[in-house]
Amino acid sequence: MIKKVLIANRGEIAVRILRACKDLGIQTVAIHSTADADAMHVRLADESVCVGPPQPRESYLNIPSVISAACVSGADAIHPGFGFLSENSTFSHMVNEHGLIFIGPKADHIAMMGDKIMAKKTFSRLGLPTVPGSDGAVTNVNKALKMADEMGYPVLIKAAGGGGGRGMKIAYSKLDFVEAYETAGREAGISFGNDRVYLEKYMANPRHIEFQIISDKFGNAVHLGERDCSLQRRNQKVWEEALSSVLSPEFRDSFGRKIARAVGKLGYLGVGTLEFLYENGELYFIEMNTRIQVEHPITEVITGIDIVREQILVAGGNKLSLSQGDINFNGHAIECRINAENSETFIPSAGTVINYHCPGGPGIRVDSALYDGCKVPPYYDSLIAKLIVHANDREQCLARLRRALGEYVIDGIDTLIPLHLKLVNNPDVIAGNFDIHFLEKVYK
């Protein structure tokens, strides 16, 4: 049994993990940079350790400092949250080498899924459909050009070792392919230290659908249904829903079980999310995220399952506490990512939060580390809160979301609340008529 967890993260996810640990009776250790000395996760933890100055590379991404903090504090496990070191296979391996439990998958699975080409090959072999494209990295521009001609335009050029939209370019014709190919490789090299790219057939109007899974070391795996993450800007999600309105219950059950079987055969440990593009009634696997997702709360509220709690328990060697037959879906949920950004320009906003008021009432949950007077530093990801709304159906969920957004007050910095107010009142969003390009077409 895990007795003390070092939380190798900050912000709302650090608070979320801390709460799950408290519910389990597990002691917590917060790490922080000098910029986060007064942060909520530091105030709530049983202990805290400063791991460096504000810059992430010298603090939250500093592997020796993070592991030293765990050893000095007597922690027996490290939870990486999302971002930072969460999908760093070297970090996972080093955690285990120091006799600590990494609350996440095995290092080799992190590395395998971190290579998008290997991930596609692996799940194709395990029976999941994948987006048509190159069979591996394409390292020669002339071969890539020939392959693109055969596939037909438009073609998507993607970084093999990354995500989040970096190292991803679209070639709409032969005329712009070479520039797109070279730019994608250059961005991939800068962002991920790996300039390999591969090709995929570009889908015109897909939705982005992802399935949540949990598995244990005994080969048991279940899926917790899907989330629709189609409302995104520059491949960064802004608004997520569970369940998706485009999948029937029969399709969800059949396809979800197929995913769970594939994950079980892989011997995967912990939580993970398999991401798909959906078009013309078909799902196509694109990648797997080997960590807790930002949007996990909407799955929690429709299933009643504490995903972070299960993640900690299976990491500690426990058998999965639920089977597929135990999982039921209740109502509809929407999550709005509240970023510290200008809602028109999307320029990040730092500063001191004043007049903070959190919405409440039936079906409202807010995951955040904000409080009146706290500082939002300029060094980290702009996500500062998540507004999660749950109701019996989508129509009621939208009504509650409209109310909650109207109640939410965060003064002192810019946020995306005004954008979400536009979205919740947009006729196409209300009708569920959107795809992954919608946000950038309507709100440029």
C-alpha positions, 0 to 999 in steps of 0.5 A, spaced: 500 500 500 502 506 498 503 511 504 506 517 501 505 520 494 510 526 492 505 530 487 510 532 481 506 537 478 502 544 480 496 548 479 489 544 479 491 537 477 496 537 483 490 539 488 486 534 484 491 528 486 492 531 493 484 530 494 484 523 492 490 521 496 487 524 502 481 520 501 485 514 501 489 516 507 495 517 504 500 523 506 502 528 500 508 532 499 508 538 494 513 540 490 514 547 488 518 552 484 519 559 488 514 562 483 509 557 487 511 558 494 504 560 496 500 556 491 494 552 493 497 545 492 503 547 497 498 550 502 494 543 502 499 538 502 502 535 508 509 537 506 512 541 501 519 541 497 522 547 493 525 544 487 528 550 484 526 557 480 520 559 476 523 556 469 520 549 468 526 546 466 530 548 473 524 546 477 518 541 475 522 538 469 528 537 473 528 530 474 534 530 479 531 535 483 524 532 483 527 525 485 531 528 490 525 531 493 521 524 494 527 521 497 528 526 502 521 527 504 520 519 505 515 518 499 514 511 496 511 514 490 510 519 485 504 522 481 506 526 475 499 529 473 499 531 466 504 535 462 511 536 465 514 529 466 508 525 466 509 522 459 517 522 460 519 514 460 526 516 462 523 519 468 518 513 469 524 508 469 529 513 474 523 513 479 523 505 479 530 505 479 530 509 486 525 504 489 519 508 488 512 507 485 511 511 478 503 512 478 503 511 471 504 506 466 511 502 465 516 506 462 516 501 455 509 503 454 510 510 455 516 510 450 512 506 445 506 510 445 510 517 445 512 514 438 506 516 434 508 511 429 509 505 433 503 507 437 499 506 430 502 500 429 501 497 435 494 498 436 493 496 428 496 489 430 491 489 436 485 490 432 483 497 432 482 501 425 487 507 424 487 513 419 490 511 413 497 513 412 505 512 411 507 505 414 512 508 419 516 515 418 518 518 411 525 520 411 526 522 404 522 528 401 521 525 394 519 518 397 514 522 401 512 526 395 510 520 391 506 517 397 502 523 398 501 523 390 498 516 391 494 518 397 491 524 394 491 531 397 490 534 402 495 530 406 497 531 414 504 531 416 505 529 423 511 529 428 513 522 430 515 523 437 510 529 439 503 532 440 499 538 441 499 540 434 507 542 434 510 539 428 503 538 424 502 541 418 497 540 412 499 540 405 493 541 400 496 540 394 503 538 391 505 545 390 505 546 398 507 539 400 515 540 400 514 546 404 509 543 409 514 537 410 520 541 411 517 545 416 513 540 420 520 536 421 524 542 423 518 544 428 518 537 431 526 537 432 525 543 436 520 541 440 521 534 441 528 533 439 526 528 434 525 530 427 522 524 424 515 525 421 509 521 418 504 522 413 496 521 414 490 522 410 487 528 412 480 528 414 475 534 412 470 534 417 472 529 423 470 529 430 475 528 435 473 522 440 477 519 445 476 513 450 478 512 457 481 506 460 483 503 466 487 497 467 491 493 472 497 489 473 493 482 472 491 484 465 484 486 467 482 492 463 475 496 462 473 502 458 469 508 461 466 510 455 468 516 450 469 524 450 468 528 445 473 533 444 472 536 437 471 544 440 479 545 439 483 551 437 490 549 434 489 542 436 488 544 443 482 542 447 477 548 449 471 544 451 469 537 452 463 533 452 461 526 455 458 522 452 458 523 445 452 525 441 454 521 435 456 514 438 450 509 439 450 505 446 451 499 442 457 502 438 460 504 444 459 498 448 462 494 442 468 498 440 469 500 448 470 493 449 474 492 443 479 497 446 479 494 453 481 487 450 487 491 446 489 494 452 489 488 456 493 484 451 498 489 451 499 489 459 498 496 460 498 499 467 494 504 470 489 510 466 490 512 459 486 515 453 486 512 446 484 518 441 480 517 435 478 521 429 470 520 427 468 521 420 462 517 416 460 513 422 467 510 423 473 511 428 480 511 426 485 511 432 491 516 432 494 516 439 494 514 446 495 518 452 499 515 457 497 519 463 491 522 466 487 527 462 485 534 463 478 532 461 477 526 466 472 529 471 466 529 465 467 521 465 468 521 473 461 525 474 457 520 469 460 514 471 461 516 479 468 513 478 474 516 482 479 515 476 485 518 480 483 514 486 483 508 481 489 510 478 493 510 485 490 503 487 492 499 481 499 503 481 500 500 488 499 493 486 491 492 487 486 489 483 482 493 479 475 494 483 470 494 478 469 490 472 465 492 465 459 490 467 459 495 473 460 501 469 453 505 468 453 512 464 448 517 467 446 523 464 451 528 460 457 532 462 461 538 459 467 541 461 470 548 459 477 549 460 478 556 463 485 558 461 488 565 463 488 568 456 484 573 452 478 570 449 479 574 443 487 574 441 488 568 446 494 571 448 496 569 455 495 573 461 498 573 468 497 577 474 493 577 481 486 574 481 481 579 485 474 578 486 474 570 485 467 567 485 466 560 484 459 558 481 455 552 485 448 549 485 446 542 482 451 539 477 456 544 478 464 542 479 470 546 479 477 543 479 481 549 480 487 552 485 485 559 484 483 563 490 482 571 492 489 574 491 493 568 488 498 570 483 498 567 476 505 566 474 507 567 466 511 561 466 507 555 466 501 552 462 495 557 461 490 552 464 487 555 471 480 552 472 476 547 469 468 548 470 464 541 469 457 541 469 453 535 469 445 534 468 440 528 466 441 530 458 445 535 454 439 540 453 439 541 461 447 541 461 447 546 457 442 550 461 446 549 467 453 551 464 450 557 461 448 559 469 454 557 471 458 561 466 454 567 468 456 566 475 463 565 475 468 571 476 475 571 476 477 579 476 485 581 475 486 577 469 483 575 462 480 568 461 476 564 456 470 565 460 467 570 455 469 565 449 465 559 453 459 564 453 459 565 446 459 557 445 454 555 450 449 560 446 451 558 439 446 555 435 451 550 432 454 548 438 447 547 441 445 543 436 451 539 436 453 541 429 461 541 430 467 538 428 475 539 430 475 545 425 469 549 428 472 553 433 477 556 428 472 557 423 467 561 427 472 564 432 478 566 429 
